[in-house]
C-alpha cells in the first residue's frame, strides 16, 4: 500500500488531532503567511516532526541552512536542551529581522546564533575551526542548486548517528514532470538520485510538506 494522499479536509483533521503549536509559533506562521514569499515557510506539522526528531536523537548542536522568517529555527531550537545551540545561516537581513523578534519573544535568542553570510562560507568556517563530527542535526532549506554542496559539508559536520534533513525534495511534484527543466528542478532530481546511492548514510524520503529527506550518517 502506498502513502495516503491528503485532501484538505483530511490534512485539517491531521492538524486538529496532532498539532501542538505554541502561540508564538502560530503567530509567526500567520504573519509569514501574509508575505509575498510565504510559500518558503514550512508546514506546522513538519516543524513539529523535526522538533520530535531533534529530541529523539538527543541533539545539542544543530545547524540550519536557510532561515527565512525563523519558524523552522524556532521549532528546532525549542527542542534542544537549555544548553543547546542552533547556528542559523541566511543572507537576508529583511526576513531574519522578523525571525529575531519572535526568537526574542520566545526566550530563544541566546540559543540561536544567526550568521548573515553565504551559508557555504559559514559551513566552511565551522570545518576550518575543527568542528567536524560535533553537530547532531542539520536542516537544509535554501537555494536548490547548492544542495549538494550544503549536504557534503553537513556530512562532515555531523557526528556518526547524526541526522541531516533536507526540504523540498519533491519540489511540488516537478521532479516527475519531464517538461520541467529549470535549474532548480534539475538540481533536486540530481540530488535525490545522488543520495539514493550514497552508502555513507541511511536514507528515508518522507512525504511531509514538500518532501523531506532524512539522511542519518553511518
N, C-alpha and C positions, 0 to 999 in steps of 0.2 A: 504494500500500500504506500502511495506517495504522500508527502505532506499535504495537509488540508489547505485549500485556498480560503482566504479570509474575506468574506463580504464585509461591508462597512458595519452592518449590524452585529456580525459575529466578532469583529475586532472591538467594537464598543463594549460588547459583553465581556470579552477578554480583559479589557481595561477595568471594567466595573468590578470584577471579582479578583483581580490580582494586583492592580497598580497601587503602590503605597508612596505616592509622590508627595514630597514635602510642599508646604505652602510657598516657600521661596522658589523651589524648582518650578512649581506650577506658574508662578508669576513671571519668571524668566522665560519659560516656554511660550507663554501667551504674548509677552512683549515681542519676542523674536518672531512669532508667527505674523506679526503685523509689518515686518520689514520686507523690503523688495527681494532679499536673498534668503527668505525663510526656508526655502527648500533645502538649505545646507544644514538645518538643525536635525539632530537625530530624534527618533520617536521616543516617547517616555518609557515605553516598555523595554526598549533597547538600553536606555540608560540604567534602568533598574536591573536588567540582566547583567550588564557589565559590572555594576556595583557588586552583585552577588558573586560573580567570578573573582573579583578582586578580593573579596572576603574569603572565598573558598581556598584560594592559593596562599592566603596569609600575606598578601602583598604589603610591603612597607615603602618601597621606592617604585615610582611609576613615571612614565613619560607619555605626553600626549602630543601628537603632531597634527596641528590644525585645531584651533580653539574656537573660532567664530565668536559667538556671544557667551560661551562658557558653560552651557548646560552639561555637556559630557564631562568637562573637567570637574565641575561641582559634584556630579554623580560619582565620579571616581574618587576624588579627594575625600568625600564624605564617608567612603567605605574603608579608607585607610585608618590605621590606629592613630592616636593623638600625636605620636612622634613621626608619623609617615609624611612623605613629601612627594608632590607631583611637580615635575618640570613640564611646563606647558609652552609649546612652541607655536608662534604665529608671526605674521608680518604686518597685521592690520592693527593700528592703534585705535581706529574708529570702533571696530567690532569688540575688541578686547576691553575698551573702556566700559562698555556695557557689562561685560563679564566681571570686571573688577568690582563694580558696585554691588553685584549680587554676592560675590565671594566674600566681600567685607561684611555684608549684612548677615551672611550665614556663619560668620566667625571662622571662615576657612582661608582668609587672605594670607595668613602666615604659613599655611600648608601648601600653597600653590606658588611656585617660582615661575613667573611669566618671563619668557625670553622673547623679546621682539627682535627677530632676526630670521634670515632664511633657516629653515629647520635643519637642512643638511649641515650648515655651519655649527649650529648648536650641538647636533649629534656628534659631529667630528670633534668638537671641543671636549665633549664628555669622554670620548675614546682617548683623546690625547692626554686627558687628566688621569687616565688609568682606571676608568670606571667600568671597563668591560666586565660582564658577568655579575654585576651588582644590582641590576634592576629586576623587578619581579613581573612587571606588567607594562606593555606599551600599546597605546591605541593610535592607529594611523587613520586620519581622515582629512587629507589635504589634496594638493594637486595630483591628479592621477598619473601623469606621465612620470613622476618621480617615485611612484610607489615602490619599484624595485630597489631604488637607492635607499629609501627610508627603511625598507624591510631588511636589507643586508646589514645596515648599521644597527637596527634594532636587535637583530640576531646576535650581534657581537655584544650588545649591552645587556641583554637579559641573561639571567643565570640558567643553568640546566633546570628544566621544570618550569621555567618562566613562560609567560603567555604573551603572544602578540595578537592583537585583534585589529582587523582591517575592515574598514567600512566601504559601502557602495560597490561591492564586488559583483552584484547583479546589474548594476547601472540601469535601473528602471526597465530592465528587460532588453536593453540594446545589445547585450553581449551575444544574443542568439539571432540578431537581425543582421543578415549579411549586407543589407543596404546601408548600414551604419558603419562608416569607415573613417570617422573623425579620430583625431589623435587620442582623445581620452578613452573612447570605446576600444580602440585597437590596443591601447596600453593595458587596459583592465583585462582584456582577453588574454594577452600575453602573460600578464602577472598571474592570473588564475592557473594557466597551464604550467607555468614555472613552479608554483607551489605544489601542484598536484604530484609532481615528480621529485620534490625536494625531500630527500631521506634524512635531512637534519632535523625534521620536525614531525610531530603527529598533527594531523590536519582534520578540521571539520568546517564545512561551509554551512552556516546556519541561516535559514530563510526568515530572518527577522529584519524589520526595517527594509533597507535596500540591499540586503545581503551582507552578512558579517562573517568573515573568515576568522577562524581561531587556529593559531599555529602555536603548538607547545614545543619549546626547544627540548630536544632529546639530550 
